[in-house]
């Protein structure tokens, strides 16, 4: 079977630092490699310059798709339905990672390709399926949870944790409120607790970076998954409030390193987080302050760390792949 996996991002199989790819790119790359191990010819289309081959996996430049001599049986596209117009008689699977409001779909010219193609849609969570409009008239709706990137699968368990809390969600809703309680409450009560912020643009905070550093708040650029894995495995908790998560791969990656989540339990994190098991459900920013202070003075809870490690194993690609194999046979 010839499978085209369409991922319109700038990367290729031979590039350095593949561990710095974003979540969608990483998932597409790893799914492509995995499916190619099942005697399928997999073609990963990205914004690259030349055709690259790795066993049964071929990386094709998107600009050359129309000229390719390959006959695809299945098209799997992440978020972008426009590619389906070019393959009218093929099986089509829209891998939906993000919300798709009607207005947004029309503005980005995604709406009509969905309406006029018989598309099977894979949602990364039940939450995303629930909030996606029925007006799209998808042929079938299937939920296949995201899987854990391979780099996070093997992590040595660490029960010696430092007083570090992590914010690694790029979206900033709730960040300013978190910074305010850190400066005005947490840092005053316990000056040795640190907050590490990854991947958030520094520009909006450039005038206060030095001030925040004095309050043990540190802004870092986007870093590799290797570095994230290392810091996750020595920290106390991740702050992931959950305002607009369709799955939250960051939370899963954190759990795989024994790192529980502090969250309001909104959106997809409502289903992902089990209170006092792999995270802590809180109601407001006062609760957030209290939970951070409590964790920083309490003895490390080995049961929670173990649950985080063990629960993340359910999301290994070796276990999720059976669901994808069913999808491509539909």
Phi and psi in degrees as GROMACS dihedral restraints (atoms count N, CA, C in turn):
[ dihedral_restraints ]
;  ai    aj    ak    al  type     phi  dphi    fc
    3     4     5     6     1   -98.3    20    10
    4     5     6     7     1   118.8    20    10
    6     7     8     9     1  -116.6    20    10
    7     8     9    10     1   124.0    20    10
    9    10    11    12     1   -98.8    20    10
   10    11    12    13     1   122.1    20    10
   12    13    14    15     1  -108.1    20    10
   13    14    15    16     1   111.1    20    10
   15    16    17    18     1   -96.4    20    10
   16    17    18    19     1   114.3    20    10
   18    19    20    21     1  -133.4    20    10
   19    20    21    22     1    91.0    20    10
   21    22    23    24     1   -75.0    20    10
   22    23    24    25     1    66.9    20    10
   24    25    26    27     1  -131.9    20    10
   25    26    27    28     1   162.6    20    10
   27    28    29    30     1   -88.8    20    10
   28    29    30    31     1    92.3    20    10
   30    31    32    33     1  -163.7    20    10
   31    32    33    34     1   165.2    20    10
   33    34    35    36     1  -148.8    20    10
   34    35    36    37     1   168.2    20    10
   36    37    38    39     1   -63.4    20    10
   37    38    39    40     1   -28.1    20    10
   39    40    41    42     1   -99.0    20    10
   40    41    42    43     1     2.8    20    10
   42    43    44    45     1   -71.4    20    10
   43    44    45    46     1   151.3    20    10
   45    46    47    48     1   -73.9    20    10
   46    47    48    49     1   153.8    20    10
   48    49    50    51     1    60.4    20    10
   49    50    51    52     1    48.9    20    10
   51    52    53    54     1   -62.4    20    10
   52    53    54    55     1   -19.1    20    10
   54    55    56    57     1   -75.7    20    10
   55    56    57    58     1     0.8    20    10
   57    58    59    60     1  -101.9    20    10
   58    59    60    61     1     2.7    20    10
   60    61    62    63     1   -65.6    20    10
   61    62    63    64     1   154.9    20    10
   63    64    65    66     1   -71.5    20    10
   64    65    66    67     1   175.6    20    10
   66    67    68    69     1   -62.6    20    10
   67    68    69    70     1   -47.4    20    10
   69    70    71    72     1   -64.8    20    10
   70    71    72    73     1   -42.5    20    10
   72    73    74    75     1   -61.8    20    10
   73    74    75    76     1   -44.2    20    10
   75    76    77    78     1   -61.8    20    10
   76    77    78    79     1   -44.4    20    10
   78    79    80    81     1   -64.1    20    10
   79    80    81    82     1   -41.4    20    10
   81    82    83    84     1   -64.6    20    10
   82    83    84    85     1   -42.9    20    10
   84    85    86    87     1   -63.3    20    10
   85    86    87    88     1   -46.7    20    10
   87    88    89    90     1   -72.4    20    10
   88    89    90    91     1   -34.6    20    10
   90    91    92    93     1   -66.5    20    10
   91    92    93    94     1   -39.4    20    10
   93    94    95    96     1   -60.4    20    10
   94    95    96    97     1   -46.7    20    10
   96    97    98    99     1   -63.0    20    10
   97    98    99   100     1   -41.3    20    10
   99   100   101   102     1   -67.6    20    10
  100   101   102   103     1   -44.7    20    10
  102   103   104   105     1   -65.0    20    10
  103   104   105   106     1   -30.7    20    10
  105   106   107   108     1   -69.1    20    10
  106   107   108   109     1   -16.9    20    10
  108   109   110   111     1   -80.7    20    10
  109   110   111   112     1    -7.9    20    10
  111   112   113   114     1  -104.8    20    10
  112   113   114   115     1    34.6    20    10
  114   115   116   117     1    61.9    20    10
  115   116   117   118     1    25.9    20    10
  117   118   119   120     1  -100.9    20    10
  118   119   120   121     1   146.5    20    10
  120   121   122   123     1   -89.0    20    10
  121   122   123   124     1   111.6    20    10
  123   124   125   126     1  -108.1    20    10
  124   125   126   127     1   132.0    20    10
  126   127   128   129     1  -117.6    20    10
  127   128   129   130     1   113.5    20    10
  129   130   131   132     1   -97.4    20    10
  130   131   132   133     1   111.9    20    10
  132   133   134   135     1   -95.2    20    10
  133   134   135   136     1   118.4    20    10
  135   136   137   138     1  -135.8    20    10
  136   137   138   139     1   174.5    20    10
  138   139   140   141     1   -81.7    20    10
  139   140   141   142     1    78.6    20    10
  141   142   143   144     1  -122.2    20    10
  142   143   144   145     1   175.3    20    10
  144   145   146   147     1   -98.0    20    10
  145   146   147   148     1   -24.3    20    10
  147   148   149   150     1  -148.9    20    10
  148   149   150   151     1   164.0    20    10
  150   151   152   153     1   -75.0    20    10
  151   152   153   154     1   131.0    20    10
  153   154   155   156     1  -124.4    20    10
  154   155   156   157     1   143.7    20    10
  156   157   158   159     1  -123.5    20    10
  157   158   159   160     1   140.1    20    10
  159   160   161   162     1  -143.9    20    10
  160   161   162   163     1    95.6    20    10
  162   163   164   165     1    55.6    20    10
  163   164   165   166     1  -120.6    20    10
  165   166   167   168     1   -87.8    20    10
  166   167   168   169     1     9.6    20    10
  168   169   170   171     1  -109.9    20    10
  169   170   171   172     1   127.1    20    10
  171   172   173   174     1  -122.0    20    10
  172   173   174   175     1   125.1    20    10
  174   175   176   177     1   -93.2    20    10
  175   176   177   178     1   114.4    20    10
  177   178   179   180     1  -109.0    20    10
  178   179   180   181     1   134.9    20    10
  180   181   182   183     1   -64.2    20    10
  181   182   183   184     1   133.4    20    10
  183   184   185   186     1   -57.3    20    10
  184   185   186   187     1   -36.7    20    10
  186   187   188   189     1   -65.8    20    10
  187   188   189   190     1   -15.9    20    10
  189   190   191   192     1  -102.6    20    10
  190   191   192   193     1     3.8    20    10
  192   193   194   195     1   -59.3    20    10
  193   194   195   196     1   -41.0    20    10
  195   196   197   198     1   -69.4    20    10
  196   197   198   199     1   -17.5    20    10
  198   199   200   201     1  -101.8    20    10
  199   200   201   202     1    -3.8    20    10
  201   202   203   204     1   -69.8    20    10
  202   203   204   205     1   148.3    20    10
  204   205   206   207     1   -93.2    20    10
  205   206   207   208     1    -0.1    20    10
  207   208   209   210     1   -77.0    20    10
  208   209   210   211     1   144.5    20    10
  210   211   212   213     1  -107.4    20    10
  211   212   213   214     1   108.6    20    10
  213   214   215   216     1   -85.7    20    10
  214   215   216   217     1   140.9    20    10
  216   217   218   219     1   -91.6    20    10
  217   218   219   220     1   -35.2    20    10
  219   220   221   222     1  -134.5    20    10
  220   221   222   223     1   140.1    20    10
  222   223   224   225     1  -116.8    20    10
  223   224   225   226     1   120.8    20    10
  225   226   227   228     1  -113.0    20    10
  226   227   228   229     1   118.6    20    10
  228   229   230   231     1  -123.5    20    10
  229   230   231   232     1   132.4    20    10
  231   232   233   234     1   -84.4    20    10
  232   233   234   235     1   109.2    20    10
  234   235   236   237     1    70.5    20    10
  235   236   237   238     1   -26.7    20    10
  237   238   239   240     1  -102.2    20    10
  238   239   240   241     1   110.7    20    10
  240   241   242   243     1   -87.6    20    10
  241   242   243   244     1   -10.3    20    10
  243   244   245   246     1   -64.6    20    10
  244   245   246   247     1   -29.3    20    10
  246   247   248   249     1   -62.1    20    10
  247   248   249   250     1   -25.9    20    10
  249   250   251   252     1   -66.6    20    10
  250   251   252   253     1   -24.6    20    10
  252   253   254   255     1   -62.5    20    10
  253   254   255   256     1   -24.3    20    10
  255   256   257   258     1   -88.3    20    10
  256   257   258   259     1    -6.4    20    10
  258   259   260   261     1  -133.9    20    10
  259   260   261   262     1    68.6    20    10
  261   262   263   264     1   -62.9    20    10
  262   263   264   265     1   -28.2    20    10
  264   265   266   267     1  -107.1    20    10
  265   266   267   268     1    18.4    20    10
  267   268   269   270     1  -107.3    20    10
  268   269   270   271     1   159.0    20    10
  270   271   272   273     1   -69.9    20    10
  271   272   273   274     1   132.3    20    10
  273   274   275   276     1  -121.6    20    10
  274   275   276   277     1   130.3    20    10
  276   277   278   279     1  -128.6    20    10
  277   278   279   280     1   118.1    20    10
  279   280   281   282     1   -92.8    20    10
  280   281   282   283     1   116.2    20    10
  282   283   284   285     1   -91.7    20    10
  283   284   285   286     1    99.4    20    10
  285   286   287   288     1   -92.9    20    10
  286   287   288   289     1   113.7    20    10
  288   289   290   291     1   -98.6    20    10
  289   290   291   292     1   -27.2    20    10
  291   292   293   294     1  -125.1    20    10
  292   293   294   295     1   166.8    20    10
  294   295   296   297     1   -64.8    20    10
  295   296   297   298     1   149.5    20    10
  297   298   299   300     1  -137.8    20    10
  298   299   300   301     1    81.8    20    10
  300   301   302   303     1   -67.8    20    10
  301   302   303   304     1   151.7    20    10
  303   304   305   306     1   -56.3    20    10
  304   305   306   307     1   -47.1    20    10
  306   307   308   309     1   -59.6    20    10
  307   308   309   310     1   -42.6    20    10
  309   310   311   312     1   -65.0    20    10
  310   311   312   313     1   -41.9    20    10
  312   313   314   315     1   -63.8    20    10
  313   314   315   316     1   -41.0    20    10
  315   316   317   318     1   -67.0    20    10
  316   317   318   319     1   -44.9    20    10
  318   319   320   321     1   -61.9    20    10
  319   320   321   322     1   -37.8    20    10
  321   322   323   324     1   -92.6    20    10
  322   323   324   325     1     8.7    20    10
  324   325   326   327     1    60.1    20    10
  325   326   327   328     1    38.3    20    10
  327   328   329   330     1  -102.6    20    10
  328   329   330   331     1   -17.0    20    10
  330   331   332   333     1   -68.9    20    10
  331   332   333   334     1   -52.6    20    10
  333   334   335   336     1   -63.3    20    10
  334   335   336   337     1   -41.3    20    10
  336   337   338   339     1   -59.4    20    10
  337   338   339   340     1   -29.8    20    10
  339   340   341   342     1   -73.3    20    10
  340   341   342   343     1   -42.9    20    10
  342   343   344   345     1   -66.9    20    10
  343   344   345   346     1   -40.1    20    10
  345   346   347   348     1   -95.7    20    10
  346   347   348   349     1     0.5    20    10
  348   349   350   351     1  -116.9    20    10
  349   350   351   352     1   141.1    20    10
  351   352   353   354     1   -82.5    20    10
  352   353   354   355     1    99.3    20    10
  354   355   356   357     1  -111.2    20    10
  355   356   357   358     1   131.2    20    10
  357   358   359   360     1   -87.7    20    10
  358   359   360   361     1   135.7    20    10
  360   361   362   363     1  -119.2    20    10
  361   362   363   364     1   130.3    20    10
  363   364   365   366     1  -103.0    20    10
  364   365   366   367     1   118.9    20    10
  366   367   368   369     1   -98.1    20    10
  367   368   369   370     1   143.0    20    10
  369   370   371   372     1   -81.4    20    10
  370   371   372   373     1    -5.1    20    10
  372   373   374   375     1  -161.2    20    10
  373   374   375   376     1   158.3    20    10
  375   376   377   378     1   -61.8    20    10
  376   377   378   379     1   -35.0    20    10
  378   379   380   381     1   -59.5    20    10
  379   380   381   382     1   -46.7    20    10
  381   382   383   384     1   -64.8    20    10
  382   383   384   385     1   -40.4    20    10
  384   385   386   387     1   -60.7    20    10
  385   386   387   388     1   -42.1    20    10
  387   388   389   390     1   -65.0    20    10
  388   389   390   391     1   -37.9    20    10
  390   391   392   393     1   -91.3    20    10
  391   392   393   394     1    -3.9    20    10
  393   394   395   396     1   -84.0    20    10
  394   395   396   397     1   131.9    20    10
  396   397   398   399     1   -59.3    20    10
  397   398   399   400     1   141.7    20    10
  399   400   401   402     1   -75.3    20    10
  400   401   402   403     1   -10.2    20    10
  402   403   404   405     1   -65.6    20    10
  403   404   405   406     1   -15.9    20    10
  405   406   407   408     1   -73.1    20    10
  406   407   408   409     1   -18.1    20    10
  408   409   410   411     1    53.9    20    10
  409   410   411   412     1    47.2    20    10
  411   412   413   414     1   -62.8    20    10
  412   413   414   415     1   146.2    20    10
  414   415   416   417     1   -63.8    20    10
  415   416   417   418     1   -50.4    20    10
  417   418   419   420     1  -141.0    20    10
  418   419   420   421     1   149.2    20    10
  420   421   422   423     1  -117.8    20    10
  421   422   423   424     1   121.6    20    10
  423   424   425   426     1  -127.8    20    10
  424   425   426   427     1   138.3    20    10
  426   427   428   429     1  -104.4    20    10
  427   428   429   430     1   120.8    20    10
  429   430   431   432     1  -129.2    20    10
  430   431   432   433     1   109.6    20    10
  432   433   434   435     1   -59.6    20    10
  433   434   435   436     1   148.7    20    10
  435   436   437   438     1   -58.4    20    10
  436   437   438   439     1   157.0    20    10
  438   439   440   441     1  -113.3    20    10
  439   440   441   442     1   162.0    20    10
  441   442   443   444     1   -77.7    20    10
  442   443   444   445     1   126.2    20    10
  444   445   446   447     1   -55.0    20    10
  445   446   447   448     1   141.9    20    10
  447   448   449   450     1   -56.3    20    10
  448   449   450   451     1   -33.9    20    10
  450   451   452   453     1   -60.2    20    10
  451   452   453   454     1   -23.3    20    10
  453   454   455   456     1   -94.6    20    10
  454   455   456   457     1     0.0    20    10
  456   457   458   459     1   -72.0    20    10
  457   458   459   460     1   -34.7    20    10
  459   460   461   462     1  -112.4    20    10
  460   461   462   463     1   103.5    20    10
  462   463   464   465     1  -131.8    20    10
  463   464   465   466     1   126.4    20    10
  465   466   467   468     1   -70.7    20    10
  466   467   468   469     1   128.9    20    10
  468   469   470   471     1   -66.6    20    10
  469   470   471   472     1   132.5    20    10
  471   472   473   474     1  -127.7    20    10
  472   473   474   475     1   122.7    20    10
  474   475   476   477     1  -106.8    20    10
  475   476   477   478     1     2.9    20    10
  477   478   479   480     1  -100.6    20    10
  478   479   480   481     1    93.5    20    10
  480   481   482   483     1  -102.6    20    10
  481   482   483   484     1   145.3    20    10
  483   484   485   486     1   -96.4    20    10
  484   485   486   487     1   162.3    20    10
  486   487   488   489     1   -80.6    20    10
  487   488   489   490     1    66.5    20    10
  489   490   491   492     1  -125.1    20    10
  490   491   492   493     1   134.1    20    10
  492   493   494   495     1  -117.5    20    10
  493   494   495   496     1   144.7    20    10
  495   496   497   498     1  -115.3    20    10
  496   497   498   499     1   137.1    20    10
  498   499   500   501     1  -122.4    20    10
  499   500   501   502     1   110.8    20    10
  501   502   503   504     1  -126.7    20    10
  502   503   504   505     1    15.6    20    10
  504   505   506   507     1   -87.4    20    10
  505   506   507   508     1   127.7    20    10
  507   508   509   510     1   -67.2    20    10
  508   509   510   511     1   -32.3    20    10
  510   511   512   513     1   -68.0    20    10
  511   512   513   514     1   142.9    20    10
  513   514   515   516     1  -105.0    20    10
  514   515   516   517     1     0.6    20    10
  516   517   518   519     1   -61.3    20    10
  517   518   519   520     1   123.5    20    10
  519   520   521   522     1    93.5    20    10
  520   521   522   523     1   -11.5    20    10
  522   523   524   525     1   -67.9    20    10
  523   524   525   526     1   -44.7    20    10
  525   526   527   528     1   -62.5    20    10
  526   527   528   529     1   -40.6    20    10
  528   529   530   531     1   -62.4    20    10
  529   530   531   532     1   -38.2    20    10
  531   532   533   534     1   -65.7    20    10
  532   533   534   535     1   -42.2    20    10
  534   535   536   537     1   -61.7    20    10
  535   536   537   538     1   -41.2    20    10
  537   538   539   540     1   -64.3    20    10
  538   539   540   541     1   -44.0    20    10
  540   541   542   543     1   -71.3    20    10
  541   542   543   544     1   -28.3    20    10
  543   544   545   546     1   -66.2    20    10
  544   545   546   547     1   -45.8    20    10
  546   547   548   549     1   -69.9    20    10
  547   548   549   550     1   -45.3    20    10
  549   550   551   552     1   -88.7    20    10
  550   551   552   553     1   -16.8    20    10
  552   553   554   555     1  -126.8    20    10
  553   554   555   556     1   -63.1    20    10
  555   556   557   558     1   -63.7    20    10
  556   557   558   559     1   -49.6    20    10
  558   559   560   561     1   -65.4    20    10
  559   560   561   562     1   -28.2    20    10
  561   562   563   564     1   -72.5    20    10
  562   563   564   565     1   -39.0    20    10
  564   565   566   567     1   -81.6    20    10
  565   566   567   568     1   -35.3    20    10
  567   568   569   570     1  -142.4    20    10
  568   569   570   571     1   103.2    20    10
  570   571   572   573     1   -79.5    20    10
  571   572   573   574     1    -6.2    20    10
  573   574   575   576     1   -98.1    20    10
  574   575   576   577     1     1.7    20    10
  576   577   578   579     1   -85.4    20    10
  577   578   579   580     1   138.7    20    10
  579   580   581   582     1  -117.9    20    10
  580   581   582   583     1   146.4    20    10
  582   583   584   585     1  -118.3    20    10
  583   584   585   586     1   119.4    20    10
  585   586   587   588     1  -105.2    20    10
  586   587   588   589     1   126.0    20    10
  588   589   590   591     1  -115.7    20    10
  589   590   591   592     1   121.7    20    10
  591   592   593   594     1  -115.8    20    10
  592   593   594   595     1   138.9    20    10
  594   595   596   597     1    77.6    20    10
  595   596   597   598     1    -0.8    20    10
  597   598   599   600     1   -88.3    20    10
  598   599   600   601     1   131.5    20    10
  600   601   602   603     1   -54.9    20    10
  601   602   603   604     1   132.0    20    10
  603   604   605   606     1   -80.2    20    10
  604   605   606   607     1   -20.8    20    10
  606   607   608   609     1   -52.8    20    10
  607   608   609   610     1   -45.7    20    10
  609   610   611   612     1   -64.2    20    10
  610   611   612   613     1   -16.5    20    10
  612   613   614   615     1  -113.9    20    10
  613   614   615   616     1     8.8    20    10
  615   616   617   618     1   -59.6    20    10
  616   617   618   619     1   -30.8    20    10
  618   619   620   621     1   -78.6    20    10
  619   620   621   622     1    -8.1    20    10
  621   622   623   624     1  -123.7    20    10
  622   623   624   625     1     6.2    20    10
  624   625   626   627     1   -60.9    20    10
  625   626   627   628     1   -42.1    20    10
  627   628   629   630     1   -66.3    20    10
  628   629   630   631     1   -42.1    20    10
  630   631   632   633     1   -61.7    20    10
  631   632   633   634     1   -45.7    20    10
  633   634   635   636     1   -63.2    20    10
  634   635   636   637     1   -36.9    20    10
  636   637   638   639     1   -61.2    20    10
  637   638   639   640     1   -36.3    20    10
  639   640   641   642     1   -67.3    20    10
  640   641   642   643     1   -21.0    20    10
  642   643   644   645     1   -97.9    20    10
  643   644   645   646     1    14.8    20    10
  645   646   647   648     1    66.4    20    10
  646   647   648   649     1    34.1    20    10
  648   649   650   651     1  -113.2    20    10
  649   650   651   652     1   121.1    20    10
  651   652   653   654     1  -121.7    20    10
  652   653   654   655     1   124.2    20    10
  654   655   656   657     1   -95.7    20    10
  655   656   657   658     1   128.7    20    10
  657   658   659   660     1  -119.5    20    10
  658   659   660   661     1   153.0    20    10
  660   661   662   663     1   -71.9    20    10
  661   662   663   664     1   179.5    20    10
  663   664   665   666     1   -65.3    20    10
  664   665   666   667     1   130.9    20    10
  666   667   668   669     1  -122.4    20    10
  667   668   669   670     1   170.3    20    10
  669   670   671   672     1   -70.6    20    10
  670   671   672   673     1   160.9    20    10
  672   673   674   675     1   -64.5    20    10
  673   674   675   676     1   -29.8    20    10
  675   676   677   678     1   -60.6    20    10
  676   677   678   679     1   -44.0    20    10
  678   679   680   681     1   -70.3    20    10
  679   680   681   682     1   -39.2    20    10
  681   682   683   684     1   -62.3    20    10
  682   683   684   685     1   -43.4    20    10
  684   685   686   687     1   -58.6    20    10
  685   686   687   688     1   -42.3    20    10
  687   688   689   690     1   -63.8    20    10
  688   689   690   691     1   -44.9    20    10
  690   691   692   693     1   -75.5    20    10
  691   692   693   694     1   -33.5    20    10
  693   694   695   696     1   -60.1    20    10
  694   695   696   697     1   -38.1    20    10
  696   697   698   699     1   -78.0    20    10
  697   698   699   700     1    -0.8    20    10
  699   700   701   702     1  -125.8    20    10
  700   701   702   703     1     2.2    20    10
  702   703   704   705     1   -97.9    20    10
  703   704   705   706     1   173.5    20    10
  705   706   707   708     1   -92.4    20    10
  706   707   708   709     1   -38.5    20    10
  708   709   710   711     1  -166.7    20    10
  709   710   711   712     1   158.4    20    10
  711   712   713   714     1  -105.7    20    10
  712   713   714   715     1   135.4    20    10
  714   715   716   717     1   -93.0    20    10
  715   716   717   718     1   111.6    20    10
  717   718   719   720     1  -138.8    20    10
  718   719   720   721     1    89.4    20    10
  720   721   722   723     1   -64.8    20    10
  721   722   723   724     1   -33.7    20    10
  723   724   725   726     1    89.3    20    10
  724   725   726   727     1    29.8    20    10
  726   727   728   729     1   -65.1    20    10
  727   728   729   730     1   -37.5    20    10
  729   730   731   732     1  -144.1    20    10
  730   731   732   733     1    47.5    20    10
  732   733   734   735     1   -94.8    20    10
  733   734   735   736     1   129.1    20    10
  735   736   737   738     1   -91.6    20    10
  736   737   738   739     1   -17.6    20    10
  738   739   740   741     1  -152.7    20    10
  739   740   741   742     1   -52.8    20    10
  741   742   743   744     1    78.7    20    10
  742   743   744   745     1    78.7    20    10
  744   745   746   747     1   -64.0    20    10
  745   746   747   748     1   -32.1    20    10
  747   748   749   750     1   -57.8    20    10
  748   749   750   751     1   -41.0    20    10
  750   751   752   753     1   -65.7    20    10
  751   752   753   754     1   -41.5    20    10
  753   754   755   756     1   -64.5    20    10
  754   755   756   757     1   -43.1    20    10
  756   757   758   759     1   -62.8    20    10
  757   758   759   760     1   -40.3    20    10
  759   760   761   762     1   -62.2    20    10
  760   761   762   763     1   -48.3    20    10
  762   763   764   765     1   -56.4    20    10
  763   764   765   766     1   -37.9    20    10
  765   766   767   768     1   -64.7    20    10
  766   767   768   769     1   -16.0    20    10
  768   769   770   771     1  -105.1    20    10
  769   770   771   772     1    17.2    20    10
  771   772   773   774     1    75.8    20    10
  772   773   774   775     1    16.1    20    10
  774   775   776   777     1  -100.3    20    10
  775   776   777   778     1   113.5    20    10
  777   778   779   780     1   -75.8    20    10
  778   779   780   781     1   163.4    20    10
  780   781   782   783     1  -106.3    20    10
  781   782   783   784     1   137.1    20    10
  783   784   785   786     1  -103.7    20    10
  784   785   786   787     1   118.6    20    10
  786   787   788   789     1  -148.9    20    10
  787   788   789   790     1   155.3    20    10
  789   790   791   792     1   -77.6    20    10
  790   791   792   793     1    -7.9    20    10
  792   793   794   795     1    69.7    20    10
  793   794   795   796     1    31.0    20    10
  795   796   797   798     1   -87.8    20    10
  796   797   798   799     1   165.4    20    10
  798   799   800   801     1    48.1    20    10
  799   800   801   802     1  -136.7    20    10
  801   802   803   804     1   -67.8    20    10
  802   803   804   805     1   -21.7    20    10
  804   805   806   807     1   -70.5    20    10
  805   806   807   808     1   -14.6    20    10
  807   808   809   810     1   -62.9    20    10
  808   809   810   811     1   -38.9    20    10
  810   811   812   813     1   -85.2    20    10
  811   812   813   814     1   -29.8    20    10
  813   814   815   816     1   -76.0    20    10
  814   815   816   817     1   -36.5    20    10
  816   817   818   819     1   -92.1    20    10
  817   818   819   820     1   125.6    20    10
  819   820   821   822     1  -106.7    20    10
  820   821   822   823     1   116.0    20    10
  822   823   824   825     1   -57.7    20    10
  823   824   825   826     1   131.0    20    10
  825   826   827   828     1    63.7    20    10
  826   827   828   829     1    18.0    20    10
  828   829   830   831     1  -117.7    20    10
  829   830   831   832     1   -68.9    20    10
  831   832   833   834     1  -115.5    20    10
  832   833   834   835     1    10.9    20    10
  834   835   836   837     1  -178.1    20    10
  835   836   837   838     1  -175.8    20    10
  837   838   839   840     1  -131.7    20    10
  838   839   840   841     1   119.9    20    10
  840   841   842   843     1   -86.6    20    10
  841   842   843   844     1   126.2    20    10
  843   844   845   846     1  -124.5    20    10
  844   845   846   847     1   164.9    20    10
  846   847   848   849     1  -106.5    20    10
  847   848   849   850     1   -24.5    20    10
  849   850   851   852     1  -160.4    20    10
  850   851   852   853     1  -177.9    20    10
  852   853   854   855     1   -73.9    20    10
  853   854   855   856     1   -23.2    20    10
  855   856   857   858     1   -66.0    20    10
  856   857   858   859     1   -42.7    20    10
  858   859   860   861     1   -62.0    20    10
  859   860   861   862     1   -38.4    20    10
  861   862   863   864     1   -60.9    20    10
  862   863   864   865     1   -47.1    20    10
  864   865   866   867     1   -58.6    20    10
  865   866   867   868     1   -47.4    20    10
  867   868   869   870     1   -65.3    20    10
  868   869   870   871     1   -38.9    20    10
  870   871   872   873     1   -67.1    20    10
  871   872   873   874     1   -41.4    20    10
  873   874   875   876     1   -62.9    20    10
  874   875   876   877     1   -45.2    20    10
  876   877   878   879     1   -65.8    20    10
  877   878   879   880     1   -39.0    20    10
  879   880   881   882     1   -65.9    20    10
  880   881   882   883     1   -46.0    20    10
  882   883   884   885     1   -64.4    20    10
  883   884   885   886     1   -32.6    20    10
  885   886   887   888     1   -74.6    20    10
  886   887   888   889     1   -17.2    20    10
  888   889   890   891     1  -112.3    20    10
  889   890   891   892     1    -9.8    20    10
  891   892   893   894     1   -87.4    20    10
  892   893   894   895     1   160.3    20    10
  894   895   896   897     1   -68.6    20    10
  895   896   897   898     1   139.2    20    10
  897   898   899   900     1   -57.7    20    10
  898   899   900   901     1   128.9    20    10
  900   901   902   903     1   -87.2    20    10
  901   902   903   904     1   102.9    20    10
  903   904   905   906     1   -65.2    20    10
  904   905   906   907     1   -31.0    20    10
  906   907   908   909     1   -63.5    20    10
  907   908   909   910     1   -41.1    20    10
  909   910   911   912     1   -67.8    20    10
  910   911   912   913     1   -43.4    20    10
  912   913   914   915     1   -59.9    20    10
  913   914   915   916     1   -45.8    20    10
  915   916   917   918     1   -64.1    20    10
  916   917   918   919     1   -40.1    20    10
  918   919   920   921     1   -63.5    20    10
  919   920   921   922     1   -41.5    20    10
  921   922   923   924     1   -59.6    20    10
  922   923   924   925     1   -49.4    20    10
  924   925   926   927     1   -57.6    20    10
  925   926   927   928     1   -50.3    20    10
  927   928   929   930     1   -70.7    20    10
  928   929   930   931     1   -39.3    20    10
  930   931   932   933     1   -65.3    20    10
  931   932   933   934     1   -33.5    20    10
  933   934   935   936     1   -66.8    20    10
  934   935   936   937     1   -21.7    20    10
  936   937   938   939     1   -64.8    20    10
  937   938   939   940     1   -23.8    20    10
  939   940   941   942     1   -64.4    20    10
  940   941   942   943     1   -18.0    20    10
  942   943   944   945     1  -105.6    20    10
  943   944   945   946     1    13.7    20    10
  945   946   947   948     1   -64.9    20    10
  946   947   948   949     1   144.3    20    10
  948   949   950   951     1   -61.1    20    10
  949   950   951   952     1   -31.5    20    10
  951   952   953   954     1   -59.0    20    10
  952   953   954   955     1   -24.8    20    10
  954   955   956   957     1   -95.6    20    10
  955   956   957   958     1   -32.5    20    10
  957   958   959   960     1   -77.4    20    10
  958   959   960   961     1   -27.3    20    10
  960   961   962   963     1   -59.3    20    10
  961   962   963   964     1   -31.5    20    10
  963   964   965   966     1   -60.4    20    10
  964   965   966   967     1   -34.3    20    10
  966   967   968   969     1   -69.1    20    10
  967   968   969   970     1   -38.2    20    10
  969   970   971   972     1   -68.7    20    10
  970   971   972   973     1   -36.5    20    10
  972   973   974   975     1   -64.7    20    10
  973   974   975   976     1   -34.3    20    10
  975   976   977   978     1   -68.1    20    10
  976   977   978   979     1   -39.4    20    10
  978   979   980   981     1   -61.2    20    10
  979   980   981   982     1   -44.9    20    10
  981   982   983   984     1   -74.0    20    10
  982   983   984   985     1    -9.9    20    10
  984   985   986   987     1   -94.0    20    10
  985   986   987   988     1   -10.4    20    10
